Every structure is written in structure tokens, then in C-alpha cells.
Amino acid sequence: MGAAQAGVAVGVHQAMAEGILPPDAPQEWAVVAAVWVNPACDDLDEVYRNQRDAAHGAIVAAIRGLPTWDEVDQAALAPSNPFYTPKAI
């Protein structure tokens, strides 16, 4: 989990350094991240890069208001992911 934690931290720092987050964010905001690392993973550097990019991307999306409500609403009509697709809603 150390590589994942470091990746999240650097992704947040990168967003701060790029000015994506407002200057008062470190004093006023908190970051909550749910991270899962496959126990079979054998490349901790890849875990680090994935988590860094995911944290940064999530912050950018949140600040830009993405996805839009219409996109979320449309996606909810046919929910699926690689791990589960409901048979009926």
C-alpha cells in the first residue's frame, strides 16, 4: 500500500503545484481516497504511477465539474464495469 499512498500524495501535490487546486486548499480541504491494490501486483512503480495519475485526474475532473450530471444520468441507464454488470435494473 505504500506505493499507492505515495502516488495519491504526489497526485494531490501535483494538482496543487499546477494551480488546479486553490491556494487555501491545504488549510481548508481534505482528500479522501479509496484505493485497492491487487495482491498479485508485482510492479510497485506501476502502482505508484497509476495512483498518482488517478488522484490527479480525479481532482481535475472534480474542479471542472466532470462528469456532468447529464453524463452521469445517461451512464446510469446501463451501468456496467469489468467486474459486474447487472442483468436487470
Rosetta constraint file for C-alpha pairs under 8 A:
AtomPair CA 1 CA 5 HARMONIC 6.12 0.50
AtomPair CA 1 CA 37 HARMONIC 6.96 0.50
AtomPair CA 2 CA 6 HARMONIC 6.08 0.50
AtomPair CA 3 CA 7 HARMONIC 6.09 0.50
AtomPair CA 3 CA 44 HARMONIC 5.94 0.50
AtomPair CA 3 CA 45 HARMONIC 7.06 0.50
AtomPair CA 3 CA 47 HARMONIC 6.16 0.50
AtomPair CA 3 CA 48 HARMONIC 4.82 0.50
AtomPair CA 4 CA 8 HARMONIC 6.29 0.50
AtomPair CA 4 CA 35 HARMONIC 7.26 0.50
AtomPair CA 4 CA 37 HARMONIC 7.51 0.50
AtomPair CA 4 CA 47 HARMONIC 5.88 0.50
AtomPair CA 4 CA 48 HARMONIC 5.20 0.50
AtomPair CA 4 CA 51 HARMONIC 5.63 0.50
AtomPair CA 4 CA 52 HARMONIC 7.84 0.50
AtomPair CA 5 CA 9 HARMONIC 6.26 0.50
AtomPair CA 5 CA 48 HARMONIC 7.85 0.50
AtomPair CA 5 CA 51 HARMONIC 7.83 0.50
AtomPair CA 6 CA 10 HARMONIC 6.17 0.50
AtomPair CA 6 CA 48 HARMONIC 6.61 0.50
AtomPair CA 6 CA 52 HARMONIC 7.72 0.50
AtomPair CA 7 CA 11 HARMONIC 6.05 0.50
AtomPair CA 7 CA 47 HARMONIC 7.64 0.50
AtomPair CA 7 CA 48 HARMONIC 4.53 0.50
AtomPair CA 7 CA 49 HARMONIC 6.25 0.50
AtomPair CA 7 CA 50 HARMONIC 7.36 0.50
AtomPair CA 7 CA 51 HARMONIC 4.79 0.50
AtomPair CA 7 CA 52 HARMONIC 4.00 0.50
AtomPair CA 7 CA 53 HARMONIC 7.74 0.50
AtomPair CA 7 CA 55 HARMONIC 7.70 0.50
AtomPair CA 8 CA 12 HARMONIC 6.22 0.50
AtomPair CA 8 CA 33 HARMONIC 7.82 0.50
AtomPair CA 8 CA 48 HARMONIC 7.93 0.50
AtomPair CA 8 CA 51 HARMONIC 5.45 0.50
AtomPair CA 8 CA 52 HARMONIC 5.03 0.50
AtomPair CA 8 CA 54 HARMONIC 7.72 0.50
AtomPair CA 8 CA 55 HARMONIC 5.39 0.50
AtomPair CA 8 CA 56 HARMONIC 7.86 0.50
AtomPair CA 9 CA 13 HARMONIC 6.17 0.50
AtomPair CA 9 CA 52 HARMONIC 7.34 0.50
AtomPair CA 10 CA 14 HARMONIC 5.91 0.50
AtomPair CA 10 CA 52 HARMONIC 5.93 0.50
AtomPair CA 11 CA 15 HARMONIC 6.35 0.50
AtomPair CA 11 CA 51 HARMONIC 7.46 0.50
AtomPair CA 11 CA 52 HARMONIC 4.31 0.50
AtomPair CA 11 CA 53 HARMONIC 6.21 0.50
AtomPair CA 11 CA 54 HARMONIC 7.49 0.50
AtomPair CA 11 CA 55 HARMONIC 5.10 0.50
AtomPair CA 11 CA 56 HARMONIC 4.51 0.50
AtomPair CA 12 CA 16 HARMONIC 6.32 0.50
AtomPair CA 12 CA 52 HARMONIC 7.83 0.50
AtomPair CA 12 CA 55 HARMONIC 6.30 0.50
AtomPair CA 12 CA 56 HARMONIC 5.90 0.50
AtomPair CA 12 CA 59 HARMONIC 7.53 0.50
AtomPair CA 13 CA 17 HARMONIC 6.07 0.50
AtomPair CA 14 CA 18 HARMONIC 6.09 0.50
AtomPair CA 14 CA 56 HARMONIC 6.97 0.50
AtomPair CA 15 CA 19 HARMONIC 6.36 0.50
AtomPair CA 15 CA 20 HARMONIC 5.21 0.50
AtomPair CA 15 CA 21 HARMONIC 6.07 0.50
AtomPair CA 15 CA 56 HARMONIC 5.97 0.50
AtomPair CA 15 CA 59 HARMONIC 7.13 0.50
AtomPair CA 15 CA 60 HARMONIC 7.53 0.50
AtomPair CA 16 CA 20 HARMONIC 5.94 0.50
AtomPair CA 16 CA 21 HARMONIC 5.14 0.50
AtomPair CA 16 CA 22 HARMONIC 7.40 0.50
AtomPair CA 16 CA 23 HARMONIC 7.58 0.50
AtomPair CA 19 CA 23 HARMONIC 7.48 0.50
AtomPair CA 20 CA 59 HARMONIC 7.94 0.50
AtomPair CA 20 CA 60 HARMONIC 6.81 0.50
AtomPair CA 20 CA 63 HARMONIC 7.45 0.50
AtomPair CA 21 CA 25 HARMONIC 6.31 0.50
AtomPair CA 21 CA 59 HARMONIC 7.94 0.50
AtomPair CA 21 CA 63 HARMONIC 7.62 0.50
AtomPair CA 24 CA 28 HARMONIC 6.02 0.50
AtomPair CA 24 CA 29 HARMONIC 7.95 0.50
AtomPair CA 25 CA 29 HARMONIC 5.00 0.50
AtomPair CA 25 CA 30 HARMONIC 7.96 0.50
AtomPair CA 26 CA 30 HARMONIC 7.63 0.50
AtomPair CA 37 CA 41 HARMONIC 7.27 0.50
AtomPair CA 37 CA 47 HARMONIC 7.48 0.50
AtomPair CA 43 CA 47 HARMONIC 6.60 0.50
AtomPair CA 44 CA 48 HARMONIC 6.15 0.50
AtomPair CA 45 CA 49 HARMONIC 6.22 0.50
AtomPair CA 46 CA 50 HARMONIC 5.99 0.50
AtomPair CA 47 CA 51 HARMONIC 6.13 0.50
AtomPair CA 48 CA 52 HARMONIC 6.02 0.50
AtomPair CA 49 CA 53 HARMONIC 6.07 0.50
AtomPair CA 50 CA 54 HARMONIC 5.98 0.50
AtomPair CA 51 CA 55 HARMONIC 5.95 0.50
AtomPair CA 52 CA 56 HARMONIC 6.19 0.50
AtomPair CA 53 CA 57 HARMONIC 5.89 0.50
AtomPair CA 54 CA 58 HARMONIC 5.98 0.50
AtomPair CA 55 CA 59 HARMONIC 6.29 0.50
AtomPair CA 56 CA 60 HARMONIC 6.28 0.50
AtomPair CA 57 CA 61 HARMONIC 6.10 0.50
AtomPair CA 58 CA 62 HARMONIC 6.06 0.50
AtomPair CA 59 CA 63 HARMONIC 6.13 0.50
AtomPair CA 60 CA 64 HARMONIC 6.16 0.50
AtomPair CA 61 CA 65 HARMONIC 5.98 0.50
AtomPair CA 61 CA 66 HARMONIC 4.78 0.50
AtomPair CA 61 CA 67 HARMONIC 6.99 0.50
AtomPair CA 62 CA 66 HARMONIC 5.88 0.50
AtomPair CA 67 CA 71 HARMONIC 5.97 0.50
AtomPair CA 67 CA 72 HARMONIC 6.47 0.50
AtomPair CA 68 CA 72 HARMONIC 6.39 0.50
AtomPair CA 69 CA 73 HARMONIC 5.97 0.50
AtomPair CA 70 CA 74 HARMONIC 6.07 0.50
AtomPair CA 71 CA 75 HARMONIC 6.12 0.50
AtomPair CA 72 CA 76 HARMONIC 6.12 0.50
AtomPair CA 73 CA 77 HARMONIC 6.91 0.50
AtomPair CA 74 CA 78 HARMONIC 7.76 0.50
AtomPair CA 75 CA 79 HARMONIC 6.13 0.50
AtomPair CA 79 CA 85 HARMONIC 6.54 0.50
AtomPair CA 79 CA 86 HARMONIC 7.24 0.50
AtomPair CA 80 CA 84 HARMONIC 6.04 0.50
AtomPair CA 80 CA 85 HARMONIC 4.36 0.50
AtomPair CA 80 CA 86 HARMONIC 7.00 0.50
AtomPair CA 81 CA 85 HARMONIC 6.19 0.50
